[in-house]
Amino acid sequence: METIIIETEGPNLEKIKAFLNEMNISFKTKTKKEKPYNPEFVAKILATKDEKSTRVNPRNVWESII
């Protein structure tokens, strides 16, 4: 058995489902979450937007943090 992953939506999805049903091929559907990030994490990051921060020069890290 092999697995084929097809990501689509709208009328194409219905056409693919109809085709698979016509061919007597079993399939499963899974809806993708629209928000890939944890909402608590996003809120925490956005809350720190106006706080004091330090920029670090990646070419000279030690002098940037002293």
N, CA, C and O atoms as a GROMACS GRO file, in nm:
protein
  264
    1MET      N    1   0.084  -0.118   0.000
    1MET     CA    2   0.000   0.000   0.000
    1MET      C    3   0.089   0.124   0.000
    1MET      O    4   0.193   0.126   0.065
    2GLU      N    5   0.048   0.226  -0.072
    2GLU     CA    6   0.119   0.353  -0.077
    2GLU      C    7   0.025   0.464  -0.035
    2GLU      O    8  -0.097   0.450  -0.043
    3THR      N    9   0.082   0.574   0.010
    3THR     CA   10   0.005   0.690   0.052
    3THR      C   11   0.032   0.805  -0.043
    3THR      O   12   0.147   0.834  -0.076
    4ILE      N   13  -0.074   0.870  -0.086
    4ILE     CA   14  -0.062   0.989  -0.170
    4ILE      C   15  -0.122   1.104  -0.091
    4ILE      O   16  -0.235   1.095  -0.044
    5ILE      N   17  -0.048   1.212  -0.077
    5ILE     CA   18  -0.097   1.329  -0.005
    5ILE      C   19  -0.125   1.439  -0.107
    5ILE      O   20  -0.037   1.481  -0.181
    6ILE      N   21  -0.250   1.484  -0.109
    6ILE     CA   22  -0.292   1.590  -0.200
    6ILE      C   23  -0.348   1.703  -0.115
    6ILE      O   24  -0.438   1.681  -0.035
    7GLU      N   25  -0.296   1.823  -0.131
    7GLU     CA   26  -0.346   1.938  -0.057
    7GLU      C   27  -0.419   2.029  -0.154
    7GLU      O   28  -0.357   2.089  -0.242
    8THR      N   29  -0.550   2.041  -0.137
    8THR     CA   30  -0.631   2.125  -0.224
    8THR      C   31  -0.756   2.167  -0.150
    8THR      O   32  -0.783   2.120  -0.039
    9GLU      N   33  -0.832   2.255  -0.211
    9GLU     CA   34  -0.958   2.300  -0.151
    9GLU      C   35  -1.055   2.339  -0.261
    9GLU      O   36  -1.020   2.340  -0.379
   10GLY      N   37  -1.177   2.370  -0.222
   10GLY     CA   38  -1.277   2.417  -0.316
   10GLY      C   39  -1.326   2.309  -0.411
   10GLY      O   40  -1.336   2.192  -0.374
   11PRO      N   41  -1.356   2.350  -0.534
   11PRO     CA   42  -1.414   2.255  -0.630
   11PRO      C   43  -1.319   2.141  -0.667
   11PRO      O   44  -1.364   2.030  -0.698
   12ASN      N   45  -1.189   2.166  -0.664
   12ASN     CA   46  -1.094   2.058  -0.694
   12ASN      C   47  -1.106   1.944  -0.593
   12ASN      O   48  -1.096   1.827  -0.630
   13LEU      N   49  -1.127   1.978  -0.468
   13LEU     CA   50  -1.140   1.877  -0.364
   13LEU      C   51  -1.260   1.787  -0.392
   13LEU      O   52  -1.250   1.665  -0.380
   14GLU      N   53  -1.370   1.846  -0.427
   14GLU     CA   54  -1.491   1.768  -0.455
   14GLU      C   55  -1.471   1.679  -0.578
   14GLU      O   56  -1.520   1.566  -0.580
   15LYS      N   57  -1.402   1.727  -0.678
   15LYS     CA   58  -1.376   1.648  -0.798
   15LYS      C   59  -1.287   1.527  -0.766
   15LYS      O   60  -1.309   1.417  -0.816
   16ILE      N   61  -1.186   1.550  -0.683
   16ILE     CA   62  -1.095   1.442  -0.645
   16ILE      C   63  -1.170   1.337  -0.563
   16ILE      O   64  -1.152   1.217  -0.584
   17LYS      N   65  -1.254   1.382  -0.468
   17LYS     CA   66  -1.333   1.288  -0.389
   17LYS      C   67  -1.425   1.205  -0.478
   17LYS      O   68  -1.436   1.084  -0.461
   18ALA      N   69  -1.491   1.270  -0.573
   18ALA     CA   70  -1.582   1.199  -0.663
   18ALA      C   71  -1.505   1.097  -0.746
   18ALA      O   72  -1.552   0.985  -0.766
   19PHE      N   73  -1.388   1.135  -0.794
   19PHE     CA   74  -1.305   1.044  -0.873
   19PHE      C   75  -1.265   0.921  -0.791
   19PHE      O   76  -1.276   0.808  -0.838
   20LEU      N   77  -1.220   0.944  -0.668
   20LEU     CA   78  -1.179   0.832  -0.582
   20LEU      C   79  -1.297   0.741  -0.549
   20LEU      O   80  -1.282   0.619  -0.546
   21ASN      N   81  -1.412   0.800  -0.523
   21ASN     CA   82  -1.532   0.719  -0.498
   21ASN      C   83  -1.567   0.635  -0.620
   21ASN      O   84  -1.603   0.518  -0.607
   22GLU      N   85  -1.558   0.695  -0.737
   22GLU     CA   86  -1.590   0.624  -0.862
   22GLU      C   87  -1.496   0.506  -0.884
   22GLU      O   88  -1.537   0.403  -0.937
   23MET      N   89  -1.370   0.521  -0.842
   23MET     CA   90  -1.270   0.416  -0.859
   23MET      C   91  -1.271   0.317  -0.742
   23MET      O   92  -1.189   0.225  -0.739
   24ASN      N   93  -1.362   0.334  -0.647
   24ASN     CA   94  -1.372   0.250  -0.527
   24ASN      C   95  -1.240   0.249  -0.449
   24ASN      O   96  -1.194   0.145  -0.403
   25ILE      N   97  -1.181   0.367  -0.435
   25ILE     CA   98  -1.056   0.383  -0.359
   25ILE      C   99  -1.092   0.450  -0.227
   25ILE      O  100  -1.156   0.555  -0.224
   26SER      N  101  -1.050   0.389  -0.118
   26SER     CA  102  -1.080   0.448   0.013
   26SER      C  103  -0.985   0.566   0.037
   26SER      O  104  -0.870   0.566  -0.008
   27PHE      N  105  -1.036   0.666   0.108
   27PHE     CA  106  -0.954   0.784   0.138
   27PHE      C  107  -1.002   0.846   0.268
   27PHE      O  108  -1.114   0.821   0.313
   28LYS      N  109  -0.916   0.926   0.328
   28LYS     CA  110  -0.946   1.000   0.449
   28LYS      C  111  -0.921   1.147   0.421
   28LYS      O  112  -0.832   1.181   0.344
   29THR      N  113  -1.000   1.232   0.483
   29THR     CA  114  -0.976   1.376   0.471
   29THR      C  115  -0.939   1.431   0.608
   29THR      O  116  -0.985   1.382   0.711
   30LYS      N  117  -0.858   1.532   0.607
   30LYS     CA  118  -0.813   1.595   0.731
   30LYS      C  119  -0.804   1.745   0.705
   30LYS      O  120  -0.739   1.788   0.609
   31THR      N  121  -0.868   1.824   0.788
   31THR     CA  122  -0.865   1.968   0.772
   31THR      C  123  -0.742   2.025   0.840
   31THR      O  124  -0.711   1.990   0.954
   32LYS      N  125  -0.672   2.110   0.769
   32LYS     CA  126  -0.552   2.172   0.823
   32LYS      C  127  -0.589   2.289   0.912
   32LYS      O  128  -0.678   2.368   0.878
   33LYS      N  129  -0.523   2.301   1.026
   33LYS     CA  130  -0.546   2.415   1.114
   33LYS      C  131  -0.494   2.541   1.047
   33LYS      O  132  -0.385   2.542   0.989
   34GLU      N  133  -0.571   2.646   1.056
   34GLU     CA  134  -0.532   2.773   0.995
   34GLU      C  135  -0.422   2.843   1.074
   34GLU      O  136  -0.339   2.914   1.016
   35LYS      N  137  -0.420   2.824   1.205
   35LYS     CA  138  -0.322   2.892   1.290
   35LYS      C  139  -0.219   2.790   1.338
   35LYS      O  140  -0.248   2.712   1.429
   36PRO      N  141  -0.099   2.790   1.280
   36PRO     CA  142   0.000   2.690   1.319
   36PRO      C  143   0.066   2.718   1.454
   36PRO      O  144   0.132   2.629   1.509
   37TYR      N  145   0.050   2.839   1.509
   37TYR     CA  146   0.116   2.873   1.634
   37TYR      C  147   0.018   2.871   1.749
   37TYR      O  148  -0.101   2.900   1.732
   38ASN      N  149   0.068   2.837   1.865
   38ASN     CA  150  -0.011   2.836   1.987
   38ASN      C  151  -0.053   2.980   2.018
   38ASN      O  152   0.033   3.067   2.028
   39PRO      N  153  -0.183   3.008   2.034
   39PRO     CA  154  -0.228   3.145   2.059
   39PRO      C  155  -0.168   3.208   2.186
   39PRO      O  156  -0.145   3.328   2.189
   40GLU      N  157  -0.144   3.127   2.289
   40GLU     CA  158  -0.081   3.179   2.410
   40GLU      C  159   0.060   3.228   2.381
   40GLU      O  160   0.101   3.332   2.432
   41PHE      N  161   0.135   3.154   2.301
   41PHE     CA  162   0.270   3.192   2.264
   41PHE      C  163   0.270   3.323   2.185
   41PHE      O  164   0.350   3.412   2.211
   42VAL      N  165   0.180   3.334   2.089
   42VAL     CA  166   0.171   3.455   2.007
   42VAL      C  167   0.138   3.576   2.094
   42VAL      O  168   0.197   3.682   2.077
   43ALA      N  169   0.044   3.560   2.188
   43ALA     CA  170   0.007   3.670   2.277
   43ALA      C  171   0.125   3.712   2.363
   43ALA      O  172   0.146   3.832   2.385
   44LYS      N  173   0.203   3.616   2.411
   44LYS     CA  174   0.318   3.646   2.494
   44LYS      C  175   0.423   3.725   2.415
   44LYS      O  176   0.480   3.821   2.466
   45ILE      N  177   0.449   3.685   2.292
   45ILE     CA  178   0.547   3.754   2.208
   45ILE      C  179   0.500   3.895   2.176
   45ILE      O  180   0.578   3.990   2.184
   46LEU      N  181   0.374   3.909   2.139
   46LEU     CA  182   0.321   4.042   2.106
   46LEU      C  183   0.319   4.135   2.227
   46LEU      O  184   0.334   4.256   2.212
   47ALA      N  185   0.301   4.080   2.347
   47ALA     CA  186   0.301   4.161   2.468
   47ALA      C  187   0.438   4.220   2.497
   47ALA      O  188   0.447   4.325   2.562
   48THR      N  189   0.543   4.157   2.451
   48THR     CA  190   0.679   4.206   2.477
   48THR      C  191   0.729   4.301   2.368
   48THR      O  192   0.844   4.345   2.373
   49LYS      N  193   0.645   4.333   2.272
   49LYS     CA  194   0.685   4.414   2.157
   49LYS      C  195   0.740   4.551   2.200
   49LYS      O  196   0.836   4.600   2.139
   50ASP      N  197   0.681   4.614   2.302
   50ASP     CA  198   0.722   4.748   2.343
   50ASP      C  199   0.822   4.748   2.458
   50ASP      O  200   0.858   4.855   2.507
   51GLU      N  201   0.867   4.632   2.501
   51GLU     CA  202   0.965   4.627   2.610
   51GLU      C  203   1.106   4.656   2.560
   51GLU      O  204   1.133   4.648   2.440
   52LYS      N  205   1.195   4.690   2.653
   52LYS     CA  206   1.333   4.718   2.618
   52LYS      C  207   1.399   4.591   2.565
   52LYS      O  208   1.379   4.482   2.618
   53SER      N  209   1.478   4.608   2.461
   53SER     CA  210   1.548   4.493   2.404
   53SER      C  211   1.690   4.532   2.367
   53SER      O  212   1.723   4.650   2.362
   54THR      N  213   1.774   4.433   2.343
   54THR     CA  214   1.913   4.453   2.305
   54THR      C  215   1.937   4.389   2.170
   54THR      O  216   1.904   4.272   2.149
   55ARG      N  217   1.995   4.464   2.081
   55ARG     CA  218   2.030   4.409   1.950
   55ARG      C  219   2.169   4.348   1.959
   55ARG      O  220   2.260   4.405   2.019
   56VAL      N  221   2.185   4.233   1.898
   56VAL     CA  222   2.312   4.162   1.900
   56VAL      C  223   2.366   4.156   1.758
   56VAL      O  224   2.297   4.115   1.665
   57ASN      N  225   2.493   4.197   1.744
   57ASN     CA  226   2.559   4.189   1.615
   57ASN      C  227   2.610   4.045   1.600
   57ASN      O  228   2.696   4.004   1.677
   58PRO      N  229   2.560   3.969   1.504
   58PRO     CA  230   2.601   3.829   1.492
   58PRO      C  231   2.748   3.811   1.455
   58PRO      O  232   2.805   3.704   1.474
   59ARG      N  233   2.807   3.915   1.402
   59ARG     CA  234   2.950   3.904   1.366
   59ARG      C  235   3.041   3.932   1.484
   59ARG      O  236   3.159   3.896   1.482
   60ASN      N  237   2.987   3.997   1.587
   60ASN     CA  238   3.068   4.029   1.703
   60ASN      C  239   2.979   4.019   1.827
   60ASN      O  240   2.947   4.120   1.890
   61VAL      N  241   2.940   3.899   1.861
   61VAL     CA  242   2.843   3.875   1.966
   61VAL      C  243   2.890   3.928   2.101
   61VAL      O  244   2.813   3.996   2.170
   62TRP      N  245   3.012   3.899   2.140
   62TRP     CA  246   3.057   3.935   2.275
   62TRP      C  247   3.060   4.085   2.298
   62TRP      O  248   3.025   4.131   2.406
   63GLU      N  249   3.101   4.161   2.200
   63GLU     CA  250   3.101   4.306   2.218
   63GLU      C  251   2.960   4.362   2.218
   63GLU      O  252   2.935   4.467   2.277
   64SER      N  253   2.867   4.296   2.154
   64SER     CA  254   2.729   4.342   2.149
   64SER      C  255   2.659   4.328   2.283
   64SER      O  256   2.573   4.410   2.316
   65ILE      N  257   2.694   4.226   2.361
   65ILE     CA  258   2.621   4.201   2.486
   65ILE      C  259   2.690   4.258   2.609
   65ILE      O  260   2.636   4.250   2.719
   66ILE      N  261   2.807   4.313   2.594
   66ILE     CA  262   2.879   4.370   2.710
   66ILE      C  263   2.836   4.511   2.734
   66ILE      O  264   2.885   4.576   2.827
   0.00000   0.00000   0.00000
